[in-house]
Amino acid sequence: MKRIALFPGSFDPFTNGHYDVVMRGAKLFDEVIVAIGNNSSKQRYIPVDKMEKVIARIFQDQPNIKVQSFKGLTATFAQEVGAQFLLRGLRNTTDFEYENTIAQANRHLNPDLESIFIITSPLLAAISSTIIREIHRFGGNVDDFIPFRFSEIEGNDAPQIG
């Protein structure tokens, strides 16, 4: 049986920390699906369709890494795509407390779904999408924190500096 891991998140934006978790996960699983969810409690900085295209370009040479967007519950989407594992990155103990609660809920909704946690590489642990959005929003250079350039995001609805 093919071992499929789902790496869910809003990825707004996708960071070098996310990239690191995906690449490390790709060594452990036959397939990793980067699943861009839509968090109804957050207003997106980068539209889902734009981020999906950028992430797909990042992994275009990695045949075992796919990118898909989804709406609804992660546990349900995992069932739909045949994923037996949820791949999550942990930066600190606060992340663990949050992720543990979510893992328990997902396991309740889908008993065949196992959460796998990867500890973020120390050099990337301070990176968060929230911080990157703030730096970018106020004109700061975020190139060292993301595996793409904001100029790659086409269209007039892409975030603009200044």
Phi and psi in degrees as a GROMACS rama.xvg file:
@    title "Ramachandran Plot"
@    xaxis  label "Phi"
@    yaxis  label "Psi"
@TYPE xy
-68.4311  129.706  LYS-2
-89.9197  107.461  ARG-3
-110.762  127.655  ILE-4
-112.742  137.941  ALA-5
-103.262  128.214  LEU-6
-111.45  90.58  PHE-7
-88.272  150.736  PRO-8
176.111  171.908  GLY-9
-84.3598  -26.6581  SER-10
46.2451  58.8226  PHE-11
-125.324  71.3132  ASP-12
-96.7236  174.351  PRO-13
-73.1015  126.598  PHE-14
-106.992  171.918  THR-15
-63.0809  -30.3977  ASN-16
-64.4446  -43.1751  GLY-17
-61.6253  -44.7651  HIS-18
-57.297  -44.9889  TYR-19
-60.1463  -45.6906  ASP-20
-63.079  -43.3256  VAL-21
-62.2699  -47.191  VAL-22
-64.5918  -39.2026  MET-23
-69.6124  -38.0002  ARG-24
-65.7818  -34.0665  GLY-25
-64.3179  -20.7872  ALA-26
-81.1689  -19.4756  LYS-27
-97.8457  -25.6713  LEU-28
-123.082  156.445  PHE-29
-68.639  -33.7574  ASP-30
-146.66  138.895  GLU-31
-120.235  127.976  VAL-32
-107.512  116.023  ILE-33
-79.7852  111.409  VAL-34
-108.092  108.682  ALA-35
-87.4883  108.581  ILE-36
-92.7055  161.593  GLY-37
-108.828  106.533  ASN-38
-80.0407  111.511  ASN-39
-65.8734  -16.979  SER-40
-91.0397  -1.21785  SER-41
-121.44  143.344  LYS-42
-92.3294  126.415  GLN-43
-72.5033  147.117  ARG-44
-87.9017  -40.7277  TYR-45
-117.753  126.531  ILE-46
-56.9841  144.739  PRO-47
-54.8724  -45.6249  VAL-48
-63.1359  -35.1384  ASP-49
-68.5658  -45.163  LYS-50
-65.9888  -36.9681  MET-51
-60.5058  -42.7333  GLU-52
-66.3926  -41.5109  LYS-53
-64.2331  -46.4866  VAL-54
-64.3582  -40.3308  ILE-55
-60.3068  -38.9585  ALA-56
-65.1273  -39.2805  ARG-57
-58.6084  -39.3598  ILE-58
-105.821  18.9168  PHE-59
-59.6918  -25.6951  GLN-60
-96.6628  9.98995  ASP-61
-113.935  94.0277  GLN-62
-63.3469  -20.742  PRO-63
-94.7216  10.3347  ASN-64
-118.185  122.108  ILE-65
-116.278  160.776  LYS-66
-131.019  129.753  VAL-67
-143.898  146.515  GLN-68
-99.1123  158.028  SER-69
-153.23  160.588  PHE-70
-124.081  149.726  LYS-71
101.94  -160.621  GLY-72
-77.6054  137.521  LEU-73
-59.6871  -42.9997  THR-74
-61.4998  -37.3409  ALA-75
-69.7278  -44.6206  THR-76
-62.5791  -39.1652  PHE-77
-58.4565  -43.1481  ALA-78
-61.7641  -43.6391  GLN-79
-60.2837  -36.5906  GLU-80
-98.3773  2.81128  VAL-81
76.7846  22.6227  GLY-82
-81.5601  131.023  ALA-83
-97.8329  -11.3219  GLN-84
-131.978  144.856  PHE-85
-107.729  125.971  LEU-86
-99.1911  127.022  LEU-87
-136.56  146.083  ARG-88
-101.202  142.097  GLY-89
-120.006  122.853  LEU-90
-93.3551  -30.3672  ARG-91
-162.129  -177.287  ASN-92
-68.5302  -29.6061  THR-93
-63.0027  -43.9057  THR-94
-58.7861  -42.2889  ASP-95
-59.7004  -47.1636  PHE-96
-59.0286  -45.6274  GLU-97
-64.4068  -49.3517  TYR-98
-67.3717  -34.3256  GLU-99
-61.8517  -44.1385  ASN-100
-62.4207  -44.6613  THR-101
-65.5507  -41.1738  ILE-102
-60.0821  -41.2418  ALA-103
-64.8591  -41.893  GLN-104
-65.6703  -43.6561  ALA-105
-62.6801  -39.4295  ASN-106
-66.0698  -34.4127  ARG-107
-66.7441  -42.3174  HIS-108
-72.9216  -32.123  LEU-109
-141.279  89.4806  ASN-110
-59.9049  -17.7596  PRO-111
-89.5668  2.14726  ASP-112
-97.8259  120.32  LEU-113
-107.571  129.114  GLU-114
-87.6857  131.924  SER-115
-119.084  125.749  ILE-116
-107.222  133.069  PHE-117
-114.874  128.21  ILE-118
-74.0599  128.178  ILE-119
-62.1938  141.593  THR-120
-59.1785  136.99  SER-121
-52.1893  -38.2557  PRO-122
-68.5342  -16.899  LEU-123
-108.694  -3.32475  LEU-124
-64.7882  -25.9583  ALA-125
-83.8968  -7.03174  ALA-126
-82.3453  132.395  ILE-127
-139.52  152.181  SER-128
-60.4247  -36.5917  SER-129
-60.873  -46.7554  THR-130
-65.3269  -42.2796  ILE-131
-61.8655  -42.5803  ILE-132
-59.87  -44.1103  ARG-133
-64.4181  -44.7677  GLU-134
-60.083  -47.3175  ILE-135
-65.7014  -43.3777  HIS-136
-56.2852  -34.5625  ARG-137
-100.929  20.2736  PHE-138
87.3506  7.3515  GLY-139
-78.3264  159.078  GLY-140
-85.7791  121.542  ASN-141
-110.576  10.1817  VAL-142
-55.8902  -31.2018  ASP-143
-75.8866  -9.45863  ASP-144
-108.796  -10.5688  PHE-145
-130.748  149.177  ILE-146
-89.6438  28.5527  PRO-147
-153.82  177.618  PHE-148
-114.747  141.534  ARG-149
-58.7858  -24.5879  PHE-150
-65.653  -17.6519  SER-151
-72.1167  -17.4217  GLU-152
-85.578  108.587  ILE-153
-78.2343  162.552  GLU-154
98.5841  161.495  GLY-155
-76.868  -17.3962  ASN-156
-89.8776  4.7182  ASP-157
-72.6276  148.802  ALA-158
-57.8674  138.13  PRO-159
-116.384  147.81  GLN-160
-99.1467  133.269  ILE-161
